[in-house]
Amino acid sequence: MAQAAGYSFNPETVWGDTVRDLAGYGLHGKVVGSATIVPAKYGDGLNCTGGALRIVAEDDTYPTNTDGGISLAAWVRLNNNTAAARCLVSVSSDDDLNVALYASNAAGHVEAWIEGTTYATTTSIRDGAEHHVMLVVNRTTGPGDEWVKIVVDGTVVLTEADLTLDFDYAGDVTVEVGRNVIEGDETLNGVVDDFRWWNDPIESSYWATVVGQEQIDLQLAIYPFDNEASDRSIYGRHLIPTASAAYTYGMYGRALVSSASQAGASGPVNLPDCDRLAITGWVRLDVVPSSPEPILAIDDLAGNSRVRVVVNADRTVTATWVTIAYGTKSVTSTAELVHGEFVPVHISMNPTYVGIRIGSLSQQTTSTGNGFPHLTPTVNGLKVLYVGGDKNTGGEVTWNYLTLTKNFLREVADTYWAGPPTNYPSRPLNIARLVVDFNENGGTTVKSKSPAASPLTRTSAGSWIQGVHGAALAASGSGGSVTGSIDWPENPKGWAFSAWVRCREEPSGARFLVLRNEEHEVAHAGRLWGNLWTRLFGADGNTGAISISSAPIPHETWTHVAASCNGQRTQFFLNGERVTALTYDVGALRVPTQIVIGGDGDDDSVADMDSLRLFDTPVSPANIAWMYQNPGQFYDTEGAVLL
């Protein structure tokens, strides 16, 4: 029983119109319409009067399913006592309404709607008080034994049993808290707090906990290692780098290097007792050991191991968990770390399994012997964390973007391996291969602030206009507007770009950024049929992500566009927000030597450009947000300095 998403509306979880997902999957919500933040059950809540909280769970980044059922719960206070269809929460996929929970129907009573069937109660909450409303749908007991329960203030007010429930998500799932997501009406006109969503029926033994206390933040710690070993979560579980620690450029900004003598960083983290926990990050094996060496450990206060992860002589990884109920359980990967390269690692446990995943391969698991997951903590004493070793020795590895989450990730949400699952913007520390602001406003030379790129040349197809920050490049639509050479490493960690563009309205599409070498095209980005369009070619000649229908770029409007590939996934962003991600599985990334900005031969650009940044590494969503918020900034002319 893993919680899919959870939201409170207090200052530490609300950033602008974004509400952070407390369940730790990165399913952040957006406040849309006229919803506002007001006092509620636990601090602040969301007043839904013509607005809502919208959550989009894309099928390729979060494993949505209804195999076990569904549970929806929230505290709600109606603003008046009018009897009306007031939708507390609705769930849809492929433009079809799947499930909805109503705080008040036309008769003023709580009810649920599931795939065309209505389940009505005689319970009213129209008294102006705060009430906890919960829908629990069970599909785990087999055909004919499914049931639906509606629970108000911890008491079951409706039970329908012996059903054959036929509902299933198809593709991406959209949840709206405060209105009917399909109709856009049946607004709640009430205040919501502590909303939670599960892809399973939650156990009755847990209902009192859901009703009686605010949910905790399941994102326990985030270590980008950009700023020493500071924790980027709200908890401040900072670590202390050891004397032998060093820093290098990782997948996203800096990374922490551990020596053979000791871990790179350690410190008291005092994690809560867990019934489930996931540890995810990027690991580079710097030296292949002759015998197992520790690369991460969590001990209790007496120095006893509770979690210990080692890399073996064959470069496989073994994770060992010391549990309360099931004894010591170990699981070893079949995939291997790659010497000298960053590889994503995912280690997790729940009451049923301990598991490990190296790279994007399937997860290896070991059963705990308990076939019925429950909420009793199984791992305790998680007090002291060691990154890059244990209390006695080091493993000669480099860690980047280590996250600890109080959840079991059956499949890893894309945000865990693609930067930090946080919305707080942060300045990129990655080495940029190209940093161009187009502020010359005259002449034919276009300068890059990055030492990796030589000055570029403006062609007759380009001119100067006012941009988002200072001057900008105007493209006439008659070929490449700026051309030049660019230096690129032989084995890039990834690829990313960020730019402001203003596209003309045209019948099909055009490229505004092209990378190639003497033999092949490497990558291009542009606008195709009104949408952000990016192609990234692998060494085998095949194409990675192509047309992105969910990323519309309005014409004649300055729009911030960005994309980032980590060699496994390509993420796409508009105006600082991630809009979608696609799998990249076409082999090693190609190496470009030439760049063309503003068109390419017969494929003319019809887009002006400003503040272009180009990387040979992926950049995190937080980095994209920072570049969106800070046009014309980011790069120090002497480059970032590692400690």
C-alpha positions as CSV (number, residue, x, y, z in Angstrom):
1,M,0.0,0.0,0.0
2,A,2.1,2.9,-1.3
3,Q,0.6,6.4,-1.3
4,A,0.6,7.8,-4.8
5,A,0.5,11.5,-3.9
6,G,-0.2,13.8,-1.0
7,Y,-0.6,17.5,-0.5
8,S,-0.8,20.0,2.3
9,F,-0.9,23.7,1.6
10,N,1.5,25.2,4.1
11,P,4.4,27.6,3.2
12,E,7.0,24.8,3.1
13,T,5.0,22.9,0.5
14,V,3.6,25.7,-1.7
15,W,5.9,27.5,-4.1
16,G,4.0,30.0,-6.3
17,D,1.2,28.1,-7.9
18,T,3.0,24.8,-7.4
19,V,2.2,22.4,-4.5
20,R,4.9,19.9,-3.6
21,D,4.0,16.2,-3.5
22,L,4.6,14.9,0.0
23,A,4.5,11.2,-1.1
24,G,7.9,11.7,-2.7
25,Y,7.1,10.7,-6.3
26,G,7.4,14.2,-7.7
27,L,3.8,14.4,-8.7
28,H,3.6,18.1,-7.9
29,G,0.3,19.8,-8.2
30,K,-0.7,23.1,-9.8
31,V,-3.2,25.6,-8.3
32,V,-5.5,26.5,-11.3
33,G,-8.4,28.9,-11.6
34,S,-9.5,31.0,-8.7
35,A,-8.4,28.7,-5.9
36,T,-6.7,30.5,-3.0
37,I,-4.8,29.6,0.1
38,V,-6.7,30.2,3.4
39,P,-6.6,28.9,7.0
40,A,-7.7,25.3,7.3
41,K,-7.4,22.1,9.4
42,Y,-3.6,21.9,9.5
43,G,-2.3,25.5,9.0
44,D,-3.4,26.4,5.5
45,G,-5.8,24.8,3.0
46,L,-7.0,25.4,-0.6
47,N,-10.2,27.3,-1.0
48,C,-11.8,25.9,-4.2
49,T,-14.3,28.5,-5.5
50,G,-14.0,28.1,-9.2
51,G,-10.5,26.7,-9.0
52,A,-8.7,23.5,-8.1
53,L,-5.5,21.6,-7.5
54,R,-4.5,19.8,-10.7
55,I,-2.1,16.8,-10.6
56,V,-1.0,15.1,-13.9
57,A,0.5,11.6,-13.5
58,E,2.1,10.7,-16.8
59,D,2.2,6.9,-17.5
60,D,5.9,7.0,-18.4
61,T,7.0,8.7,-15.2
62,Y,4.7,7.2,-12.6
63,P,3.2,3.7,-12.7
64,T,-0.5,4.5,-12.4
65,N,-2.8,1.5,-12.2
66,T,-6.1,0.3,-10.6
67,D,-5.2,-3.4,-10.1
68,G,-5.7,-3.1,-6.4
69,G,-8.2,-0.3,-6.3
70,I,-8.1,3.3,-5.3
71,S,-8.4,5.5,-2.2
72,L,-9.0,9.2,-2.0
73,A,-9.1,11.2,1.2
74,A,-9.2,14.8,2.4
75,W,-10.4,17.2,5.0
76,V,-13.1,19.5,3.7
77,R,-15.1,22.5,4.9
78,L,-17.9,23.7,2.8
79,N,-18.4,27.5,2.4
80,N,-22.2,27.4,2.7
81,N,-25.0,24.9,3.3
82,T,-26.5,24.9,-0.2
83,A,-27.3,21.4,-1.5
84,A,-25.4,21.1,-4.8
85,A,-23.1,18.8,-6.8
86,R,-19.8,19.7,-5.2
87,C,-16.9,17.6,-6.5
88,L,-14.2,17.1,-3.9
89,V,-11.9,15.2,-6.2
90,S,-12.1,13.7,-9.7
91,V,-9.8,11.3,-11.6
92,S,-9.7,11.0,-15.4
93,S,-7.6,9.4,-18.2
94,D,-7.9,9.9,-21.9
95,D,-10.6,12.5,-21.5
96,D,-12.8,10.0,-19.6
97,L,-13.9,10.4,-16.0
98,N,-12.9,7.4,-14.0
99,V,-13.7,8.2,-10.4
100,A,-15.2,11.2,-8.5
101,L,-15.9,11.9,-4.9
102,Y,-18.6,14.4,-4.0
103,A,-18.7,16.3,-0.8
104,S,-22.3,17.2,-1.5
105,N,-24.6,15.9,-4.3
106,A,-27.8,17.6,-5.5
107,A,-29.5,16.4,-2.4
108,G,-26.7,17.6,-0.2
109,H,-25.2,14.2,0.7
110,V,-21.8,12.7,0.3
111,E,-21.5,10.4,-2.7
112,A,-19.0,8.7,-5.1
113,W,-19.1,8.1,-8.9
114,I,-17.2,5.2,-10.4
115,E,-17.3,4.6,-14.2
116,G,-20.9,5.6,-14.5
117,T,-22.2,4.1,-11.3
118,T,-23.3,6.3,-8.4
119,Y,-22.8,5.4,-4.8
120,A,-24.9,7.8,-2.7
121,T,-25.1,8.1,1.1
122,T,-27.5,9.9,3.4
123,T,-24.7,11.7,5.2
124,S,-24.5,15.5,4.9
125,I,-21.5,17.7,5.8
126,R,-23.2,21.0,5.1
127,D,-22.8,22.3,8.7
128,G,-19.8,24.6,8.1
129,A,-17.5,22.4,10.1
130,E,-14.4,20.5,9.0
131,H,-15.1,16.9,8.0
132,H,-12.8,14.1,6.8
133,V,-14.2,12.4,3.7
134,M,-12.6,9.2,2.2
135,L,-13.4,6.8,-0.7
136,V,-11.9,3.3,-0.6
137,V,-12.3,0.9,-3.5
138,N,-11.0,-2.6,-3.1
139,R,-10.3,-4.8,-6.2
140,T,-7.8,-7.2,-4.6
141,T,-10.1,-10.0,-3.5
142,G,-11.1,-11.3,-6.9
143,P,-14.1,-11.0,-9.2
144,G,-17.4,-10.7,-7.4
145,D,-15.7,-9.7,-4.1
146,E,-14.8,-6.1,-4.8
147,W,-16.3,-3.4,-2.6
148,V,-16.7,0.3,-2.3
149,K,-16.7,2.1,1.1
150,I,-17.3,5.8,1.8
151,V,-15.9,6.9,5.2
152,V,-16.8,10.2,6.9
153,D,-14.9,11.3,10.0
154,G,-13.6,7.8,10.4
155,T,-17.1,6.1,10.2
156,V,-18.2,4.0,7.3
157,V,-21.4,5.5,5.9
158,L,-21.7,3.3,2.8
159,T,-20.6,-0.2,1.9
160,E,-21.4,-1.8,-1.4
161,A,-20.0,-5.3,-1.8
162,D,-20.0,-8.2,-4.3
163,L,-19.4,-5.9,-7.2
164,T,-17.6,-6.3,-10.5
165,L,-15.8,-3.0,-10.8
166,D,-14.7,-2.3,-14.3
167,F,-12.5,0.8,-14.3
168,D,-9.0,1.2,-15.5
169,Y,-6.7,4.1,-16.2
170,A,-5.8,4.5,-19.9
171,G,-2.6,6.5,-20.4
172,D,-1.9,9.7,-18.5
173,V,-4.0,10.4,-15.4
174,T,-5.3,13.8,-14.3
175,V,-6.6,14.4,-10.8
176,E,-8.4,17.7,-9.9
177,V,-9.1,18.5,-6.2
178,G,-12.0,20.9,-6.1
179,R,-14.0,20.2,-9.3
180,N,-15.0,17.8,-12.0
181,V,-11.9,17.6,-14.2
182,I,-13.9,16.6,-17.3
183,E,-16.8,19.1,-17.0
184,G,-14.8,21.9,-15.4
185,D,-17.7,22.6,-13.1
186,E,-19.4,21.0,-10.1
187,T,-16.9,23.1,-8.1
188,L,-16.5,22.4,-4.5
189,N,-17.0,25.9,-3.1
190,G,-15.2,24.7,0.0
191,V,-11.8,24.4,1.6
192,V,-9.6,21.3,1.2
193,D,-6.7,20.3,3.3
194,D,-4.4,17.2,3.6
195,F,-5.5,15.5,0.3
196,R,-4.1,12.0,-0.2
197,W,-4.3,9.6,-3.2
198,W,-3.5,5.9,-3.2
199,N,-3.5,3.3,-6.0
200,D,-4.7,0.7,-3.5
201,P,-7.4,0.3,-0.9
202,I,-6.0,1.6,2.4
203,E,-6.4,-0.7,5.3
204,S,-9.1,0.0,7.9
205,S,-6.5,-0.2,10.6
206,Y,-4.9,2.9,9.0
207,W,-8.1,5.0,8.8
208,A,-7.7,6.4,12.3
209,T,-4.2,7.6,11.4
210,V,-5.4,9.2,8.1
211,V,-8.2,11.0,10.0
212,G,-6.3,11.9,13.1
213,Q,-3.1,13.4,12.0
214,E,-1.6,15.4,9.1
215,Q,0.5,13.3,6.7
216,I,4.3,13.5,6.9
217,D,6.6,14.5,4.1
218,L,7.9,11.3,2.6
219,Q,10.9,13.0,0.9
220,L,13.3,12.4,3.8
221,A,16.5,13.9,2.3
222,I,17.9,15.2,-1.0
223,Y,21.7,15.5,-1.5
224,P,22.7,17.1,-4.8
225,F,26.2,17.7,-3.4
226,D,26.3,21.1,-5.2
227,N,26.8,22.9,-1.9
228,E,29.0,20.7,0.3
229,A,26.7,18.0,1.6
230,S,23.6,20.0,2.4
231,D,20.2,18.5,2.5
232,R,17.9,20.2,-0.1
233,S,14.7,18.8,1.5
234,I,12.8,20.8,4.1
235,Y,14.3,18.9,7.0
236,G,17.9,20.1,6.8
237,R,19.5,16.7,7.4
238,H,22.9,18.1,6.5
239,L,26.0,15.9,6.3
240,I,29.6,16.8,7.0
241,P,32.2,16.1,4.2
242,T,35.2,14.2,5.5
243,A,38.8,15.5,5.1
244,S,39.5,13.2,2.2
245,A,36.4,14.1,0.2
246,A,36.7,15.8,-3.2
247,Y,34.3,17.1,-5.8
248,T,33.9,16.6,-9.5
249,Y,31.3,17.4,-12.1
250,G,28.6,14.8,-12.0
251,M,25.3,14.3,-13.9
252,Y,23.8,17.4,-12.4
253,G,26.3,20.0,-11.1
254,R,28.9,18.8,-8.6
255,A,29.3,15.2,-7.3
256,L,30.9,13.9,-4.1
257,V,34.1,11.7,-4.4
258,S,34.9,9.2,-1.7
259,S,38.4,7.9,-0.9
260,A,39.6,4.4,-0.1
261,S,40.1,5.3,3.5
262,Q,36.6,6.8,4.4
263,A,33.2,7.8,3.1
264,G,33.0,11.2,1.4
265,A,30.4,12.5,3.9
266,S,28.5,11.4,7.0
267,G,26.3,12.8,9.7
268,P,23.3,12.2,12.0
269,V,20.1,12.1,9.9
270,N,17.7,10.5,12.5
271,L,15.3,9.1,9.9
272,P,11.9,7.9,11.2
273,D,11.3,4.2,11.7
274,C,10.2,3.0,8.2
275,D,7.8,0.4,6.8
276,R,9.3,1.3,3.4
277,L,12.3,3.2,2.2
278,A,13.9,4.0,-1.2
279,I,17.5,5.2,-1.8
280,T,18.1,6.5,-5.3
281,G,21.1,8.3,-6.9
282,W,23.8,8.2,-9.5
283,V,27.0,6.3,-8.7
284,R,30.4,6.3,-10.6
285,L,32.7,3.5,-9.7
286,D,36.2,5.1,-9.7
287,V,38.2,2.0,-8.7
288,V,37.0,-1.6,-9.2
289,P,37.5,-3.4,-5.8
290,S,39.2,-6.8,-5.4
291,S,36.6,-7.6,-2.6
292,P,33.3,-6.1,-1.5
293,E,33.7,-2.4,-0.5
294,P,31.0,-0.3,1.1
295,I,29.5,2.6,-0.9
296,L,26.6,3.6,1.5
297,A,25.5,2.7,5.0
298,I,23.0,3.8,7.6
299,D,23.8,2.8,11.2
300,D,22.0,3.2,14.6
301,L,23.5,5.3,17.4
302,A,25.5,2.4,18.7
303,G,27.2,1.9,15.3
304,N,25.2,-1.2,14.3
305,S,24.4,-1.5,10.6
306,R,20.7,-1.1,9.6
307,V,21.4,-0.6,5.9
308,R,24.6,-1.4,4.1
309,V,25.4,-1.3,0.4
310,V,28.5,-2.7,-1.1
311,V,30.0,-3.0,-4.6
312,N,31.4,-6.4,-5.3
313,A,34.5,-7.5,-7.2
314,D,32.4,-8.3,-10.3
315,R,30.9,-4.7,-10.0
316,T,27.5,-5.9,-9.0
317,V,25.9,-4.2,-6.0
318,T,24.5,-5.9,-2.8
319,A,22.2,-4.2,-0.4
320,T,21.6,-5.6,3.1
321,W,18.7,-4.5,5.3
322,V,18.4,-5.4,9.0
323,T,14.6,-5.5,9.8
324,I,12.7,-5.8,13.0
325,A,10.2,-8.5,11.8
326,Y,12.0,-10.4,9.1
327,G,15.6,-10.5,10.2
328,T,18.5,-9.6,7.8
329,K,17.6,-9.6,4.1
330,S,20.0,-9.0,1.2
331,V,19.5,-8.5,-2.5
332,T,22.2,-8.4,-5.2
333,S,21.9,-6.8,-8.7
334,T,22.5,-8.8,-11.8
335,A,23.5,-5.6,-13.7
336,E,26.9,-4.0,-13.0
337,L,28.3,-0.6,-12.3
338,V,30.4,0.8,-15.1
339,H,34.0,1.7,-14.2
340,G,34.4,5.5,-14.7
341,E,30.8,6.2,-15.7
342,F,27.7,7.4,-13.8
343,V,25.0,4.8,-13.5
344,P,21.6,5.2,-11.8
345,V,21.2,3.0,-8.7
346,H,17.9,2.4,-6.9
347,I,17.7,0.4,-3.6
348,S,14.4,0.0,-1.8
349,M,12.4,-2.1,0.7
350,N,8.8,-2.5,1.8
351,P,7.1,-5.1,4.1
352,T,7.1,-7.6,1.2
353,Y,10.3,-7.1,-0.7
354,V,13.8,-5.7,-0.7
355,G,14.9,-4.7,-4.2
356,I,17.7,-3.3,-6.2
357,R,18.0,-1.8,-9.7
358,I,21.1,-0.8,-11.6
359,G,20.6,1.4,-14.6
360,S,17.2,1.1,-16.3
361,L,17.1,-2.7,-16.0
362,S,14.4,-4.6,-14.2
363,Q,14.6,-4.7,-10.4
364,Q,15.9,-7.8,-8.6
365,T,13.9,-8.5,-5.4
366,T,14.1,-10.8,-2.3
367,S,10.9,-11.6,-0.4
368,T,10.7,-10.8,3.3
369,G,8.3,-13.7,3.7
370,N,5.3,-11.4,4.3
371,G,2.8,-11.5,1.5
372,F,0.5,-8.9,3.1
373,P,2.0,-5.4,3.3
374,H,1.1,-3.5,6.4
375,L,2.2,-0.3,8.1
376,T,4.1,-1.6,11.0
377,P,7.7,-0.2,10.8
378,T,10.2,-2.9,9.7
379,V,13.4,-0.9,9.8
380,N,14.4,1.2,12.8
381,G,17.5,2.9,14.2
382,L,18.2,4.8,10.9
383,K,20.3,7.4,12.7
384,V,23.7,8.0,11.0
385,L,24.2,8.1,7.2
386,Y,27.5,7.4,5.4
387,V,27.8,8.3,1.7
388,G,30.6,6.6,-0.2
389,G,31.5,4.1,2.4
390,D,30.6,3.1,6.0
391,K,31.9,4.1,9.5
392,N,35.2,2.2,8.9
393,T,36.2,2.6,5.3
394,G,35.5,4.1,1.9
395,G,34.5,2.5,-1.4
396,E,36.2,4.8,-4.0
397,V,33.0,5.9,-5.7
398,T,31.3,9.2,-6.6
399,W,27.7,10.0,-5.7
400,N,25.4,12.5,-7.3
401,Y,21.8,13.4,-6.4
402,L,21.2,11.0,-3.6
403,T,17.6,10.9,-2.4
404,L,16.0,9.1,0.5
405,T,12.3,8.6,0.3
406,K,9.8,7.0,2.7
407,N,8.2,4.9,0.0
408,F,8.8,1.8,-2.1
409,L,9.4,2.7,-5.7
410,R,8.3,-0.3,-7.7
411,E,9.3,1.7,-10.7
412,V,11.4,4.8,-10.4
413,A,9.7,8.1,-11.2
414,D,11.7,9.9,-13.8
415,T,12.3,12.8,-11.4
416,Y,14.5,10.6,-9.2
417,W,17.0,9.9,-11.9
418,A,16.7,13.2,-13.7
419,G,17.6,15.7,-11.0
420,P,16.2,16.5,-7.5
421,P,12.5,15.9,-6.8
422,T,12.1,19.5,-5.7
423,N,10.8,22.7,-7.3
424,Y,13.2,25.1,-5.7
425,P,15.3,26.7,-8.5
426,S,19.0,26.4,-8.3
427,R,21.8,27.9,-10.5
428,P,23.4,25.2,-12.8
429,L,27.0,24.3,-11.9
430,N,27.5,22.1,-14.9
431,I,30.0,23.2,-17.5
432,A,28.1,24.9,-20.4
433,R,29.4,24.3,-23.8
434,L,27.7,27.4,-25.2
435,V,26.4,30.5,-23.4
436,V,25.1,33.1,-25.8
437,D,23.0,36.2,-24.9
438,F,23.0,37.9,-28.4
439,N,23.7,41.2,-26.7
440,E,26.1,42.5,-29.4
441,N,23.3,44.3,-31.1
442,G,25.5,44.9,-34.1
443,G,28.2,43.4,-36.3
444,T,28.7,39.8,-37.3
445,T,30.4,38.3,-34.3
446,V,28.4,36.5,-31.6
447,K,30.3,35.8,-28.5
448,S,29.9,32.8,-26.1
449,K,30.7,33.3,-22.4
450,S,31.8,29.7,-22.2
451,P,35.4,28.8,-22.9
452,A,34.2,25.6,-24.7
453,A,32.9,27.5,-27.7
454,S,34.7,29.9,-30.1
455,P,33.0,33.1,-31.3
456,L,30.1,32.4,-33.7
457,T,29.3,34.2,-36.9
458,R,26.0,35.9,-37.7
459,T,25.0,35.4,-41.3
460,S,22.9,37.6,-43.6
461,A,19.8,35.7,-42.5
462,G,20.1,37.1,-38.9
463,S,19.7,40.5,-37.5
464,W,19.3,42.2,-34.1
465,I,16.1,43.0,-32.1
466,Q,15.0,43.7,-28.6
467,G,14.9,40.5,-26.6
468,V,13.9,39.2,-23.2
469,H,17.2,40.4,-21.7
470,G,18.9,43.0,-23.8
471,A,19.3,42.4,-27.5
472,A,18.3,39.1,-29.3
473,L,18.8,37.3,-32.6
474,A,16.1,37.8,-35.2
475,A,15.8,35.0,-37.9
476,S,14.5,36.0,-41.3
477,G,13.5,32.5,-42.4
478,S,16.1,32.2,-45.1
479,G,18.7,29.8,-43.6
480,G,20.9,29.6,-40.6
481,S,21.3,32.9,-38.8
482,V,24.4,32.1,-36.7
483,T,27.0,29.4,-37.4
484,G,30.2,28.2,-35.8
485,S,32.2,25.4,-34.3
486,I,31.9,23.9,-30.9
487,D,34.1,21.7,-28.7
488,W,32.4,18.5,-27.2
489,P,33.7,15.6,-25.1
490,E,34.0,12.2,-26.6
491,N,31.7,10.5,-24.1
492,P,29.1,13.1,-23.1
493,K,27.1,12.4,-19.9
494,G,24.0,13.8,-21.6
495,W,22.6,16.8,-23.6
496,A,20.6,19.8,-22.7
497,F,19.6,23.2,-24.0
498,S,17.7,26.2,-22.6
499,A,16.6,29.3,-24.7
500,W,14.0,31.9,-25.1
501,V,12.3,31.8,-28.6
502,R,9.6,33.8,-30.3
503,C,8.1,31.7,-33.1
504,R,6.2,32.9,-36.1
505,E,2.9,31.3,-37.1
506,E,3.8,29.0,-40.0
507,P,2.1,26.0,-41.7
508,S,4.4,23.2,-40.5
509,G,7.6,23.8,-38.6
510,A,11.2,24.9,-38.5
511,R,14.4,24.3,-36.6
512,F,15.9,27.0,-34.4
513,L,18.9,24.9,-33.1
514,V,21.0,22.3,-35.0
515,L,24.1,20.3,-33.9
516,R,26.0,18.2,-36.4
517,N,29.4,16.8,-37.2
518,E,31.1,16.1,-40.5
519,E,29.3,12.8,-40.9
520,H,25.9,13.0,-39.1
521,E,23.3,15.3,-37.6
522,V,23.5,15.1,-33.9
523,A,20.5,17.0,-32.6
524,H,18.0,19.6,-33.5
525,A,15.2,21.5,-31.8
526,G,12.4,23.6,-33.2
527,R,8.7,24.1,-33.5
528,L,6.6,21.6,-35.4
529,W,2.9,22.0,-35.9
530,G,2.8,24.5,-33.0
531,N,4.7,22.2,-30.5
532,L,8.2,21.9,-29.1
533,W,10.0,19.4,-31.3
534,T,13.4,17.9,-30.5
535,R,15.4,15.1,-32.1
536,L,18.5,13.6,-30.5
537,F,20.4,11.0,-32.7
538,G,22.2,8.1,-31.1
539,A,25.4,6.5,-32.3
540,D,23.4,3.8,-34.2
541,G,21.8,6.5,-36.3
542,N,18.3,6.1,-34.8
543,T,16.4,9.0,-33.4
544,G,15.4,9.5,-29.8
545,A,12.5,11.8,-28.9
546,I,10.7,13.5,-31.7
547,S,7.4,15.5,-31.9
548,I,6.0,16.4,-28.5
549,S,2.3,17.1,-28.8
550,S,1.9,18.1,-25.1
551,A,4.2,21.0,-25.4
552,P,2.5,23.8,-27.4
553,I,4.5,26.9,-28.2
554,P,2.3,30.0,-28.8
555,H,3.4,32.1,-31.9
556,E,4.6,35.7,-31.6
557,T,5.2,35.2,-27.9
558,W,8.5,34.9,-26.1
559,T,8.5,31.4,-24.6
560,H,11.2,29.7,-22.6
561,V,12.0,26.2,-24.1
562,A,14.3,23.6,-22.8
563,A,15.1,19.9,-23.0
564,S,17.5,17.6,-21.0
565,C,18.6,14.0,-21.8
566,N,20.5,11.9,-19.3
567,G,21.1,9.1,-21.8
568,Q,17.9,7.2,-20.7
569,R,15.2,9.8,-20.7
570,T,14.6,13.2,-22.4
571,Q,12.6,15.7,-20.4
572,F,10.9,18.7,-22.0
573,F,10.1,22.1,-20.4
574,L,8.1,25.2,-21.2
575,N,8.4,28.4,-19.2
576,G,10.4,26.6,-16.5
577,E,7.9,23.8,-16.0
578,R,8.4,20.2,-17.0
579,V,5.7,19.2,-19.5
580,T,6.6,15.6,-20.5
581,A,9.4,13.0,-20.8
582,L,10.2,10.4,-23.4
583,T,12.4,7.3,-23.3
584,Y,15.8,7.7,-25.0
585,D,17.1,4.2,-26.0
586,V,19.0,4.6,-29.2
587,G,22.5,4.1,-28.0
588,A,25.4,6.4,-27.1
589,L,25.0,10.1,-27.7
590,R,26.8,11.5,-30.8
591,V,29.5,14.2,-30.6
592,P,28.8,17.4,-32.4
593,T,31.5,19.8,-33.9
594,Q,29.3,22.3,-35.6
595,I,26.3,24.5,-34.5
596,V,23.7,26.3,-36.5
597,I,21.2,28.7,-34.8
598,G,18.2,30.0,-36.6
599,G,17.4,27.6,-39.4
600,D,19.4,25.1,-41.3
601,G,19.7,25.1,-45.1
602,D,16.3,24.7,-46.7
603,D,14.7,24.1,-43.3
604,D,14.5,27.7,-42.4
605,S,13.8,29.0,-38.9
606,V,11.0,31.4,-38.2
607,A,11.9,32.0,-34.5
608,D,13.8,34.8,-32.8
609,M,16.2,33.6,-30.0
610,D,17.6,34.9,-26.8
611,S,19.7,33.6,-23.8
612,L,20.8,30.2,-25.4
613,R,22.6,27.7,-23.1
614,L,23.9,24.4,-24.3
615,F,25.3,21.6,-22.2
616,D,27.0,18.2,-22.7
617,T,25.4,17.0,-19.5
618,P,21.8,16.8,-18.4
619,V,20.5,19.6,-16.2
620,S,18.0,19.2,-13.4
621,P,14.4,20.6,-13.4
622,A,15.5,23.0,-10.7
623,N,18.3,24.2,-13.0
624,I,15.8,24.7,-15.8
625,A,13.5,26.7,-13.5
626,W,16.5,28.9,-12.5
627,M,17.5,29.7,-16.1
628,Y,13.8,30.5,-16.9
629,Q,13.7,33.0,-14.0
630,N,17.1,34.5,-14.7
631,P,17.5,35.3,-18.5
632,G,20.9,36.7,-19.4
633,Q,22.5,35.3,-16.2
634,F,24.1,32.1,-15.0
635,Y,27.7,31.9,-16.3
636,D,30.8,33.2,-14.6
637,T,33.4,34.0,-17.2
638,E,36.1,32.1,-15.3
639,G,33.8,29.0,-15.0
640,A,32.7,27.2,-11.9
641,V,35.5,26.2,-9.5
642,L,35.4,22.8,-7.8
643,L,36.6,22.5,-4.2
